């Protein structure tokens, strides 16, 4: 193993593939610096048990790791799907409110979006799971939205939903988020991620919920995933302790071809403001199923580091992937080699 010590941090999202303490131990040994708990999934009891496990292993290994709590935010989501649903291209798929009884046979996707049937029309495109699945609205009957699948894929519970032109809820903090902040404080999380930030007021509202006395001061991280957040980036940076380039929703809110340039700009401005910046979403996504990443993915991770990112975050790769530890090992190799080249070129 090279003696060169990488400065770039690795954040791993926990999920079914990484909940076991044995896997968490191997992830720490492979080089994970922070573990993300996505409060959009699971309950507080499950998350509390995971935090206890991480802290126990961290203490035994003598390797400090950050506990990162990611709030759901006002994101539009699917409801619970009993088991993953395989959808073929051209299939008829109906969306219906999760609060109502399942209306019939066929492929039905429950959603938790108030007024969705009134907010779409025939021809509207419904994106699911950071746009990986796309459905074209064909007709609307009451609260049932009949669509046609434009791409084949698998749909799972609680996946995010995006609809261009649909008026999403305003304000970043929901009542669920406030409970999430209270949970994070109770368990002294190191980082609290505020989702769907639109302005500096969202960060101020979150900070007002933090303890005003004592030594506990969690890092408040603003996730940049809305068009409005890009427009208000400087004022958000002034109130945030760190930011994340959340490319999933950002790549639907804005033309996808703009994301590379926006990523560079956000990182640069965060660097100027001396605020840590994480780059996230689909970094080594092919490793969910494959043993090796694509050349494009390796280049993507390296370029994020070259741009000045402080950390790289993995989501599906470590939450549901077939080998989360391999993902981290490869990421560390990429980071080490990229930083070594920077040192040689005088860039660090």
C-alpha positions in Angstrom: 0.0 0.0 0.0 1.3 3.5 -0.9 2.4 5.7 2.0 0.9 8.7 0.2 -2.0 9.9 2.5 -5.1 11.1 0.6 -6.7 14.3 1.8 -10.0 13.7 0.0 -12.7 12.3 2.3 -15.1 9.5 1.5 -18.7 9.5 2.7 -20.7 6.2 2.5 -24.5 6.1 2.7 -25.7 3.2 4.8 -28.4 0.9 3.7 -29.3 -2.8 3.5 -25.9 -3.6 2.0 -24.0 -2.0 4.8 -26.1 -2.2 8.0 -24.3 -5.2 9.4 -21.5 -4.2 11.9 -19.1 -6.5 10.1 -19.5 -4.5 6.9 -19.3 -1.2 8.7 -16.0 -2.3 10.2 -14.6 -3.2 6.7 -15.8 0.1 5.3 -13.9 2.0 8.0 -10.8 -0.1 7.4 -11.2 0.6 3.6 -11.1 4.4 4.3 -14.6 5.7 4.9 -14.4 9.1 6.8 -18.2 9.7 7.2 -21.4 7.6 7.3 -24.6 9.1 5.9 -27.9 8.1 7.5 -30.7 9.0 5.0 -33.8 9.8 7.2 -36.0 9.3 4.1 -35.7 5.6 4.9 -36.2 3.7 8.1 -37.2 5.0 11.5 -35.4 6.7 14.4 -35.0 3.5 16.3 -33.2 1.9 13.4 -31.0 4.9 12.9 -30.2 5.1 16.6 -29.0 1.5 16.6 -26.8 2.2 13.5 -25.2 5.2 15.2 -24.5 3.2 18.3 -22.9 0.5 16.2 -20.7 3.0 14.3 -19.5 4.6 17.4 -18.7 1.3 19.0 -16.7 0.1 16.0 -15.0 3.5 15.6 -13.9 3.4 19.2 -12.6 -0.1 18.9 -10.6 0.7 15.8 -9.4 4.0 17.0 -10.6 5.6 13.8 -12.9 8.7 14.2 -15.7 8.9 11.6 -18.4 11.5 11.1 -22.0 10.7 11.7 -24.0 12.5 8.9 -27.8 12.8 9.3 -29.5 13.7 6.0 -33.0 15.2 6.4 -35.8 14.2 3.9 -36.8 17.8 3.1 -40.0 18.7 1.2 -39.1 16.2 -1.5 -41.9 14.6 -3.5 -41.6 10.8 -3.1 -43.2 7.5 -3.8 -44.8 5.6 -1.0 -43.9 2.1 0.2 -43.6 -0.5 -2.5 -43.8 -4.0 -1.0 -41.0 -5.3 -3.2 -39.0 -3.8 -6.2 -41.1 -3.6 -9.3 -39.5 -4.3 -12.7 -41.0 -2.1 -15.3 -40.6 -2.6 -19.1 -40.5 0.2 -21.6 -44.0 0.9 -22.9 -45.7 -0.6 -19.8 -48.9 1.0 -18.5 -48.1 2.3 -15.0 -50.6 4.1 -12.7 -49.8 6.5 -9.9 -52.2 6.8 -7.0 -52.2 8.4 -3.5 -50.6 6.1 -1.0 -53.2 7.2 1.6 -56.0 5.5 -0.5 -56.6 1.8 -1.0 -54.9 0.2 -4.0 -57.4 0.7 -6.8 -57.0 -2.5 -8.8 -54.7 -4.8 -10.7 -51.7 -4.0 -12.8 -48.7 -1.8 -12.0 -49.6 0.8 -9.5 -47.1 3.2 -7.8 -48.2 4.8 -4.6 -47.1 8.4 -4.1 -47.2 10.9 -1.2 -47.6 14.1 -3.2 -50.6 16.3 -2.3 -52.5 17.4 -5.4 -50.4 15.5 -7.9 -53.3 14.6 -10.2 -54.3 18.3 -10.3 -50.7 19.4 -11.1 -50.0 17.3 -14.1 -51.7 16.9 -17.5 -51.5 14.5 -20.5 -48.0 14.8 -21.9 -46.3 15.7 -18.5 -43.2 13.6 -17.7 -42.8 12.2 -14.2 -39.2 11.4 -13.3 -38.6 8.8 -10.5 -35.3 8.1 -8.8 -33.1 11.0 -9.9 -34.6 10.7 -13.4 -33.5 7.1 -13.9 -37.2 6.2 -14.6 -39.5 8.3 -16.7 -43.2 8.1 -17.2 -45.3 10.0 -19.7 -48.8 11.0 -18.5 -51.5 9.6 -20.8 -54.7 10.3 -18.9 -56.0 11.4 -15.5 -59.2 9.9 -13.8 -59.9 11.4 -10.4 -56.7 10.8 -8.4 -55.4 8.0 -10.7 -52.7 9.1 -13.2 -52.2 6.6 -16.0 -48.7 6.8 -17.6 -46.5 5.0 -20.1 -43.0 4.0 -19.0 -40.5 5.6 -21.4 -37.6 3.5 -20.1 -37.2 0.1 -18.5 -36.0 -0.3 -15.0 -36.7 -1.1 -11.4 -38.8 1.0 -9.0 -38.3 0.8 -5.2 -39.9 2.4 -2.2 -39.6 6.1 -1.3 -37.8 7.1 -4.5 -37.9 10.8 -5.2 -40.3 12.2 -7.8 -39.6 15.2 -10.0 -42.0 16.8 -12.5 -40.7 19.8 -14.6 -43.0 22.7 -14.1 -44.7 21.3 -11.1 -44.8 23.7 -8.1 -42.9 21.9 -5.4 -43.5 22.8 -1.7 -41.7 25.9 -0.6 -39.4 26.2 2.4 -36.8 23.6 3.2 -37.8 22.5 6.7 -40.9 20.3 7.2 -42.2 19.1 10.5 -40.5 15.7 9.8 -37.3 17.6 9.3 -37.7 19.3 12.7 -38.1 15.9 14.3 -35.0 14.8 12.4 -33.0 17.7 13.7 -34.1 16.9 17.2 -33.0 13.2 16.6 -29.6 14.4 15.3 -29.1 16.6 18.3 -30.1 13.8 20.7 -27.5 11.5 19.2 -24.9 14.3 18.6 -24.6 13.8 14.9 -21.5 15.6 13.5 -23.2 16.9 10.3 -26.9 17.7 9.6 -27.8 18.0 5.9 -30.6 20.4 5.0 -32.3 19.2 1.8 -33.8 21.4 -0.9 -32.4 24.6 0.4 -33.7 27.6 -1.5 -32.2 30.5 0.4 -30.2 31.6 3.4 -33.4 31.8 5.4 -33.7 28.0 5.2 -30.3 27.7 6.9 -31.1 30.3 9.5 -34.4 28.4 10.3 -32.4 25.2 10.8 -29.7 26.9 12.9 -32.4 28.3 15.2 -33.3 24.8 16.2 -29.7 23.9 17.3 -28.6 24.1 20.9 -27.5 27.7 21.8 -25.4 26.6 24.8 -22.9 23.9 25.6 -20.1 22.5 23.5 -22.1 20.6 20.9 -22.0 22.4 17.6 -23.0 20.2 14.6 -22.0 21.2 11.1 -25.0 22.5 9.1 -24.7 21.4 5.4 -26.8 23.0 2.6 -27.6 20.6 -0.2 -27.6 22.5 -3.5 -30.2 20.8 -5.6 -32.6 23.5 -6.6 -32.4 26.2 -9.3 -33.2 28.7 -6.5 -30.2 27.5 -4.5 -27.9 28.1 -7.4 -29.2 31.6 -7.8 -28.7 32.3 -4.0 -25.5 30.4 -3.6 -23.4 33.2 -2.1 -25.9 34.0 0.6 -26.4 30.3 1.4 -22.6 29.9 1.7 -22.6 32.7 4.2 -25.0 30.9 6.5 -24.0 27.2 5.9 -21.0 25.4 7.4 -20.6 23.2 4.3 -22.4 22.5 1.0 -23.1 19.5 -1.1 -23.4 19.4 -4.9 -26.5 17.1 -5.0 -26.4 16.3 -8.7 -29.5 14.0 -8.7 -32.3 16.5 -8.3 -30.1 19.4 -9.7 -29.8 17.5 -12.9 -33.6 17.4 -13.3 -34.3 21.0 -12.1 -31.7 22.3 -14.7 -30.6 21.0 -18.1 -28.4 18.1 -17.5 -25.7 19.5 -19.8 -25.3 22.4 -17.4 -24.3 20.2 -14.4 -20.6 19.8 -15.1 -20.1 23.6 -15.3 -22.3 24.2 -12.3 -20.4 21.7 -10.2 -17.1 23.4 -11.0 -18.6 26.8 -10.1 -20.2 25.7 -6.8 -16.9 24.0 -5.8 -14.9 27.1 -6.7 -17.2 29.5 -4.8 -17.3 27.1 -1.8 -13.5 27.0 -1.8 -13.3 30.8 -1.9 -15.7 31.0 1.1 -13.6 28.4 2.9 -16.6 26.1 3.2 -16.1 22.3 2.8 -17.9 20.9 -0.3 -19.1 17.4 -1.0 -19.9 16.1 -4.5 -22.6 13.4 -4.6 -24.8 11.3 -6.9 -23.9 8.5 -9.3 -20.1 8.8 -8.7 -19.5 5.1 -9.2 -23.1 4.0 -9.9 -22.2 1.0 -12.1 -20.6 -0.6 -9.1 -24.1 -1.2 -7.6 -24.1 -4.3 -9.9 -20.5 -4.5 -11.4 -17.1 -5.3 -9.9 -15.4 -2.4 -11.6 -16.5 1.2 -12.5 -16.6 2.6 -15.9 -13.7 4.8 -17.2 -16.1 7.7 -17.3 -17.0 7.2 -13.6 -13.3 7.1 -12.6 -12.7 10.3 -14.5 -15.7 11.9 -12.8 -14.4 11.2 -9.3 -11.0 12.4 -10.3 -12.3 15.6 -11.8 -14.3 16.4 -8.7 -11.1 16.2 -6.7 -9.2 18.2 -9.3 -12.0 20.8 -9.1 -11.4 21.2 -5.3 -14.0 19.0 -3.7 -13.3 18.1 -0.1 -15.3 14.8 -0.2 -17.0 12.4 -2.5 -20.2 10.8 -1.3 -21.7 7.5 -2.4 -25.4 6.6 -2.2 -26.7 3.5 -3.9 -23.2 2.2 -4.3 -22.7 1.6 -0.6 -26.4 1.4 0.5 -27.7 -1.3 -1.9 -24.6 -2.3 -4.0 -23.3 -5.8 -4.2 -19.9 -4.8 -2.7 -19.8 -1.5 -0.8 -16.2 -2.1 0.4 -14.9 -2.5 -3.1 -16.5 0.9 -4.0 -14.6 2.6 -1.2 -11.3 0.9 -2.0 -11.4 2.0 -5.6 -12.5 5.5 -4.6 -9.5 5.8 -2.3 -7.2 4.6 -5.1 -8.6 7.2 -7.4 -8.2 9.9 -4.8 -4.7 8.9 -3.9 -3.5 8.9 -7.6 -5.3 12.1 -8.4 -3.8 14.0 -5.4 -0.3 12.5 -6.1 -0.5 14.0 -9.6 -1.7 17.3 -8.2 1.3 17.4 -5.8 3.7 16.7 -8.7 2.2 19.4 -10.8 2.3 21.9 -7.9 -1.5 22.1 -7.7 -1.6 21.3 -3.9 
